[in-house]
Amino acid sequence: MKPVILDVDTGLDDACALLLAARHPELDLKAVTCAGGNVGLDDVVRNTLTVLDAAGRPDVPVARGAAVPLLQPVRMARHVHGADGLGDIDWPRSARTTDPRHAVELLRDVLREAAATGELITLIPLAPLTNIALLLRTYPDATAGLREIVFMGGAAGIGNATASAEFNIWTDPEAAAIVLTAASELDVPTTMYGLDVFYDVVVTLEQARGLSGSPSAELARKLIEKRSSLYQSDGASIGDGGAVCAVIDPSGLTTQPFPVRIELSGSWSRGRTIVDTRDWSADLTSDPHGLSPTTVQVATAVDGKRYAEMWLATVS
């Protein structure tokens, strides 16, 4: 089993990811940490506990983290995820409480334990990277317990929050810049599962309507139905769930190593992931910025059918 931690801002697609991570037999979900993002932190925590209950995993500790980005005002996406962040599907709410530790403290403790035992953990951030930035700068020693970071965010191509920026990175670009820099300095392998593949793992309405018989399956069906109605289509991407699929089955994801920077000041491009696809064997000395010191494995293609079938089999 692969030990993993998810960092979430639970909206509809984070819920798809949580169901998969909580139920897949090859993953050991050690903890879930929460950040404000798609909706406010209170709703994120409530949704996270609710999804884990539906998945039959009340044993997984859940911690509250950063409610707002490092520097800028909070931005939310209730127009995508509903007023409650879970599509307003009227699902029974969890009565469970969170771990008393702050998310950064829970991350620190679980990773230090992993370092002591040698059972290294894959960290899967699916939210704005605020919690992870705070972790890496406050407790850099905790990275001894990290195998890798596989985050959902960014894009080599177009954005969704703006023409050039993806929502998670756009929400807290300073945190994203810190995470990429710190991961490079601390030698933590990092993979960017961005918009270039985000929409390619699709579950059809017909497939979703075959899900029944357990709370996990029923919730999964409602999530796909809600996302399908939102986009007025006969199916929906599992979104963040694809990043979890990539951890379970890396052979379904094609990546390439590229230098990456985060744009922090552009009027039209703040929050953009600058993925440098140029051939640096050529003479590029005219570039005053030089080569980015941070190299990230950037997802460029995904076996959407394989990952969709994996998700369906697991949540049912």
Order of alpha helices (4+ residues) and beta strands (2+ residues): beta-alpha-beta-alpha-beta-alpha-alpha-beta-alpha-beta-alpha-alpha-beta-alpha-beta-alpha-alpha-beta-alpha-beta-beta-beta-alpha
